[in-house]
Amino acid sequence: VSSAVATSPVSLGDAAEYALLSGAAITSTASQIYGDVGSLAAVTCEAVSVGDATNTWLISTQVLDGGRLYASSLAAPTPAKLKAAAFDMYKSYDDAIGRTVSAGSDYTNFRGGIISNKTVFLPGVYKWNTLVQVDGDILLVGSKDDVWIMQVTSYLSVGADVTIRLRASDNDLSSTPQATNVFWQVGAHLILGANAHLEGNCLVTVYTTFGNGATVNGRILSRGAITLTNSVVTRPPPPPSLSPPPSPSPNRPHLLTPRVCLGTAGKFSLLSKAAIKGVVSLIYGDVGGSALTFAPMMVGFDGSFWTSDQLLNGSRLFASSYLGSTPAMLATALADMDAAYADAAACPVSDDGYGIYHNFMTGAIGGSILLPGVYKWDNFVHIATSITLKGGAGDQFLFIVAEYLTIVASMRIFLVADGSNGAPQAQNIVWRISEYLVLGASAHLEGTFLANNYVTFGDQSTLNGRVLSQGAITMSKNTVVAPSPSPADCIPQCTAPPPSPPPPS
C-alpha cells in the first residue's frame, strides 16, 4: 500500500464495554474471555452462576479478570443496558460503513479480496465490494494513533493458522498500533479458522464462528450468533473518547413522520388485486380481492358480499364478480391502495443528523430497537430475531423496502412505550414493500403492509394490522386483526393530492 491516510476511530459507545456482544445467542466451549459478554438472547458456557443477589449479571469460569455475563432475561436494568449497547453497536456499524474510502487504488477492492501471505496494510479506510479471504499472515503497520477501517461488503474469512498482526513502522519502532483502533465492518458473516488470530473490533452483520483455538485481541460485536470453541478473546481499552453519534430522541424532527393515508382501502384487513386464499384462519376485518377462497363460504342476502366461518365479528368477503355496488367499491379501494403505495414511497427519509434511517443495518434488522421515523432500504429487509418498535401511542413509523421483506419463524415485532403516553399503535405503522412479503411459521407482525407482489403467511403466523397487496395472499391457520383505519380526513403528505375542481363560472 502506497501511503498512510489519517482517519478517526469509530466510536463504539456503550458497546465498547464488551468483549463479545450479540443480538442473538452466544455459545462458548472451553474458552477464555477477558471482558464482559452480552447477549440480547442467551449466553451458553460452562460453570455459570449468579453474580449477585439482584440477578442482574452472571459469572463463569470462562469469563476472566472480573468480566461479567449479561443476558436480556436477567433482572432490570440489564435488558435496558443491553439494548442501549446494541443500539450503539448498530450506530458504530453505520459509522464504519459510511466512512469515505481512502484515495488510491490500493484502498478499493485490494487484490480482489484474496489476501495472501506477508501483505502489509498501512492506515486508512479500505473497501471491498466482495468477500475478503485472508489466506496468509498479514501485517497492519503504523503507530499507536493510526486507524484502520476495513469495509467488507460480504463475508470475512481468516484461514486456519493465519495471523493478523500489528507492527510498528520503521519510522518509529517505539509506537506500536493498537487493536482498539482497528475496525472490521463485515456485511455478512465472520469465520476464523482453527488457531487463527485477528486484531481489532469486528462489527458483524450475521453470525461469527471461531475455529478451534482461534484468538482475537479485540471485540466481536455481532448482530447474529457468536460461537467459540477453545478460543481466547481479549478486550482492548476502548477507542479514544469521541462524541458519540446522536441517538434518535423523542425531541428530534424525525418524530414528525408523515401519516400514510389508506382511504377506503383502510376498511379491509386483507385487500388484493389477485386471489386471496384462507385455510382454517381467523380474520377480524373485511376481505376484498379478485377471487376468494375461504371454505366454507355463504352468499349474502343480496349477492353483494359473502361470509365465511373464517371471518369473525361480522366481517365480509367482497370480490369483483359480486353483485350490486361491490365492483365499484372494490375499484375505489384498490385505487386508494395504489395511492397509499405511491405516497409512502415518496416520503423523505428521516434525518437524525447521522444517517441511521437509511439502510439501517443494511437490512438485517433482527434484534433492533427502532424509534419513530421514516426508514428506507435500497435492498431487502430480513428479520432473523425479534425487533422492537419503541415510541408513543401517536408516533408514526414508515418502512420503505426496495426489495422483499422476510421474517423468520417464531420471531415477533414488539411494540414498547417510551414514556407514559402509551405504546405505538399498529394503525400508525406502515411497511411499503416493492416485492413480496413472507412470514415464517408462528411469526407475528404489526402494522399495515403495502406489498407490490405476493404475500405468504407461514403456518399459524399472526398479524395485528392489514395486508394491502398487488399480488396473491395465501394463508394457513393464521390470525389477522385489523386495527382502526386512518382518519377519514387524512390528507396525503408526501405526494400532491389531486387538484381541486375549478369553481363554477
N, C-alpha and C positions, 0 to 999 in steps of 0.2 A: 504494500500500500504506500502511496506516494508521500503523504504528509499528514500530520496530526491536525484535527479540527476541533476547536473549542465548542463545548456544549455544556448545558447544565444538567444536573442529575434529575431523575424523575422523583417527584415527591410521593412517598408511599402512605403518608398519613398514619392512621391507626394500624394499618396492615403491617407496618414495619416492626411491630411488636412480636410478630410470629415468625417462627422458622418454617412452619407449614400452615397454610390457611386454605380452606377449600369450601366451595359451595355445595359439595357433595360429601361422600364418605371418605375417611382416611383409614387405611388399614396398614399397620406396621407389624412386621415379624422380625424379632431378634435384632432390632436396630438401635441406634443411639442418636438421640435428637437433642441438640443443645439450643434451647429456646422454646417458647410457647408453641402449642399446637391448637388450632381452632378449626371447627367444622360446623357448618350450618345443618349438617345431617347427624353423623355419628362418627366416633373415633373408636377403632378396634385395635388394641395392642395388649401385650401381656402385663399381668400384675397391676391392674388399675384399681385404685382405691379412692375414697372420698378425701378431698384435700382439706376441707374444714367443715364445721358444723352447719354452715349456711348452705352447703350443697351448691356452691357457685363455681367450683372448679375441682378437678381431679388430679391425681398424680399417678405416675407409672415408673417402673424401673427402667423403661426405655427413654424417659424424658429426664434429662440430667441438668445439673447446675441450677437447680431451683425452677426449672421450666414447669409449666402447668398445662393441663389439658382442658379445653373449653368446648362444650357442645351445646347446641340450641335447646336440648332437652333439660338442661340444668336450670336452677332457680334464677330469678331476676337478681341482678341486672344483666346476667350473662347473655341471654338472647339478644338484647338491645346492643350490648357491647360487640357481639359478633356481627350483627347486621351493619353497625357503623364501620367496622373494619372491612367487611366485604364491600361496602359501598366505596370506601377509599381504594380498595383493590381495583374495582371497576374503573374508577377515575384515573388511577395510575396507568391502567392498560390503555385507556383512551389518550392519556398524555403521551405515552410512549409511541403509540401508533400514529399520533398526529405530528411528531417531530419531523422537521424538514431534513431530507437526506443530504448528507454532506456532498459538496461538489467534487466531481471527479469520477471517472468510470469505474474505479475500484470499489466505490461505495454502493453501487446498484447492481444487483444480481452477480455479485463477485463469484467468479468461477462457476457460474450456473448453479450455485448452491451445493456443489460437491467439493468439500473442503478436505484437502489432502494433508499429509504429514508435513510438519515444520512450517506451516503457514503462519505469517505474522500479521496481526491486526493492530494498527495504530488507532488512537482515539477518534471518535466520530460517530455519526449515525449511518448505519448500513441498512439496506433494504433488499429483500429477495421476494420476487413475485411467485416463487415456487416453494418447495420444501428445502430444508437445509440438512445435509447429511455430512457429519464430521467423521471422516474415516481414519484420520491420523492426528497425532498430538499437534496442538496449535498454541500460540503464544499471543497474549494481549500485552503489548509493550508500551509503557508510558510512565507517568509519575502518579503520585498519590492523589492528586486533584483532577486527574484526567477522567473522562466519562466515555463509556461505550454504550450505545443503544443499538440493538440488533432487532430489526423488524422482519419477522419471518411470516409470510402470508399463509403458508401451510404448516406442516409439522416439522419439528426439530428432532433429529436422531443423532445421538452420540454413540459411536461404536464401542464394542467391548474392549476394555483395557486402554481406551483413548483418554488422554488428559487435556483439559483446557486450563492453562496456567497463566499467572500474571508475572510479568518480569519488568524490572526497572530498565529504562532506556540507558544507552551507553553514555548519554549526556549527564545523567545524574543517578548513579548506581545506589545512592542512599535513599531514593524516593521511589518506593515500590507502589504500583497501582493497588487499589482497594476493591475487594469484591462488592462492597456496598455501592460502588459507582458503575457497576456493570449490570445492564438490563437486557434480558432476552424476552421480547414480546412475541409470543408464539400463537399463530392464528388457529392452530388445530391442537394436536397432542404433542407431548414431550416424552421421548423414550431414552433412557440412559442404559447402555449395555452393561453387562457384568463387569465390575471393577472399573467402570468409567469414572472420571472426575470432572466436575464442572464448577466454574466460579461465576457467582453473580446472582441477581434476583431474576427469577423466571416467572413471567406473567403469562399464564397458560389458559387458553380458551376451553379446551376439552380436558382429557384426563392426563395424568402423569404417572409413568411406570418406571421404577428403579429396578434395574437388573441386580442380581445377587452381588453384594459387595460394592455397589456404586456409592459414590460420595459427592456431596455438594457443600461447598463453602459459600453459603448464600441463603436464599429463601425460595420456596416453591409457593407461589400464590396462584391458585388454580381454581377455575370455575367448576371443573369436574373432579372426579375422584383422584386420590393420590394413593399409590400402593408402593410400599417399601419392603424389601427383604434383605436382612443382614446389611443394612445401609447406615451411613452416617451423614447427618445434616447439621451444619454449624452455622447458626445465625450470626452474621457480622453486625457491627454497630449500624444504626440507621443512617441513611444518606444525610448529608449536611442539611441543617434546618432551612427549609424554604417555606414561603407562604403557600399552604396547601390550596389546590384548586377549589373554588367555592362549591359547596353542596347546594342543590336546589333548596330554596327556603320558602315557607309559606308567604313571604312578603315579596317574592320576586315576580316580575311581569309574566312568567310562564304560566302562572295560575289563571290568567285571563284567557283561557283556552276557548276558542270558538265552539259553540254548540252546533253539532251537525243535525240539520232538520230532516226528519224522515217523512213528513207529510202523512198521507193516508197509508203508506207502507208501514208506519209505526203501529197500525192496528193489528198487524199479524205477528204471530210467533214464528211462523215459517212462511216464506214467500219465495217463489222461484219462477223463472221463465221456462223451466223444464219440468220434469217429473219429480214428485215427492213420494217416497215410499216409507211407511212406518210399519214396524213389526213389533207387536206387543209393547208399545211405548205409551207414555203418559204425557199429554200435551195440554198445557193450560194457555189457550190463546188460539185465535183463528189461524187457518192454514189456507194458502192460496197458491195454485200452480196450474200448469197446462194439463197435467194428468196426475191423479191422486190415487194412491193405493193404501188404504187403512182398514183392513178387514177386522170386524165386519163393518160395512157401510150401509147407511139407510138414507133414502132420499127424503129431503124436507117436504113440507106440505105443498109448496108451490114449485118445486124443482129448481129454485134459485140457489139452494145450498144442500149439502148432505151432512149427516152426522156419523159418528163412529164411537165405539166404546173406548177408543184410544184418546178421544178428545173429551176433556172434562170442563166443569164449570160453565156449561152452555156454549162451549166453543164450537165452531162450524168449519166445514170444508167448502171451499169455493174453487171451481175450475172454470176455465174459459169456455167450456162447452155447455155450462149450465144455463138455465133459462133466466128470463127477466133481465134485470139490470146488472147481473153478475159480470158478464163480459166487459161492459163499460167500466164497472167499478174496479175490476182487476187491471184493466188497461191503465187507469189513473194511478193505481197503487204501484204498478211496475214502472211507470214514468217517474213517479216520486222516488222510487228506489234508485233509478238511474241518476236522478238529480242529486240525491244524497251521496252517491258514489263519486260523482264528479266534484261535488262541493268538498267532500273530505279530502280528495286528492289535491285540491288547490290550497288547502290551509298551510300557512308557513310554519316551518319547524320552530319550536320554542328556542329562544336564545337565552341561555343561562350564563353567557359570557365565557363558557368553556367548551361548548360543543358536545355536551353529554347526550343531547337528544337526537343527534344524527348518527345513525349506525351504531347505536348503543350496544356494546359488547359484540359488535359485528353480527348481531342477530341471534347469538347463542345466549339467551337471556335467562335461562334456568337459574333459580336461586336468587334472582334480583329483587330489589325493592324499588318500585317505580313510583315517582311522585307525579302530580298532575302536570299536564302539558301535552304538546304535540310532538310525538316521536316519529321518526322516519327511517326506514331501512332501504338501502339500494339493492338488497338481496333478500333471501328467505329469512324467516324467524323460526327458531326451534326452541321449544320449552322442554328441556330434559329433566328439570326438577322444578318443584312448585315455586311460583312467584307471588309477590305481594304488591298490591296497589294501595298506596298509603295516602290518605288525604281526608277531606271533609265531605259532608253529605252533598254539598253543592258544587264540588270540584269536577272539572271535565278532564277526561283522558281521551286522546285520539292517537291511534297507532296506524301508521301508513306503511304497508308492507309491499315492496315492489315485486316480490315473488310469492311463494306459498307460506302457510303457517301450519306447523305441526306441534302437537303436544303429546308427550309420552304417556303411556298407560299409567293410571292411578295418580298422575300429577294434577295439581289444582291451581286455580287463581284465587288468592285470598284477598279480601277487602278489609283494610285495617284503618281505624280512625287515628288521626294525628293530633287530635285535641278533643274538646268537649262538644263539638258540633256534629257528631255522628260520623259514621264510616262512609266511604264512597258508595254511590248507588249505581246499579247495573245500567239504568237508563242513561247515565252520564258517561258511559264507556263505549267507544266505537272503535272497531278494528276494520280497516279498509284494506282488503287483500286482493292483489292483482291476479293471483292464480287460485289455487284450491286450498281448502281447509280440511285437515284430518285430525280427529280426536282419537287418542288411544283408548283402549278399554278402561272403563271406570274413571276416566279423567273428568274434570269439572272446569267449565269456563264461565266467565262473567262478561256481559256486555252485548252489544249489537255487532253482528259480523256481516259486513258487506263484501261478499265474495264474488269474484269475476269468473269462477269456474265451479266445479262440483264441491260438495261438502259431504264428508263421510263421518258418521258417528260410530265410534267403536262400541262394542257391546257394553251396555249399562253405563255409558258416559252420560253426563248431565250438563245442562246449560241453564243458567239464570240470565235470560236475555232473549235474543231473537236472531234468526238467520235469514238474511235477505240476499238471495243468490241468483246469479245469471245461469248457473248450471243446476244439475240434479242434486237433490238432497236425499241421502239414504240413512235410515235409522234402524237400530236394533236394540230393543229393550231399554230405551232411553227416556229421560225426563227433561222436558223443556218448559220453563215457566217464564212467560212474557212479562216484563216489568211495565211500568207506566209508559205510555207513548210520549214523544216530545210534545211540548205545548202547541196548541192549535195555531197560536200566533207566532210561532217560531219563524225567523227570517234567516235565510242562508247568509253566512257572514264571510265566506271565502270566495264564492263566485257571485257575480252580479245577478240579482233577481231579474226576471223578465220585466221589460219596461211597462209602465202603466199605460193603458189605452189613452189616446188623446181625449181631451174633454170635448163634449159635443159642441159643434159650432152653433 
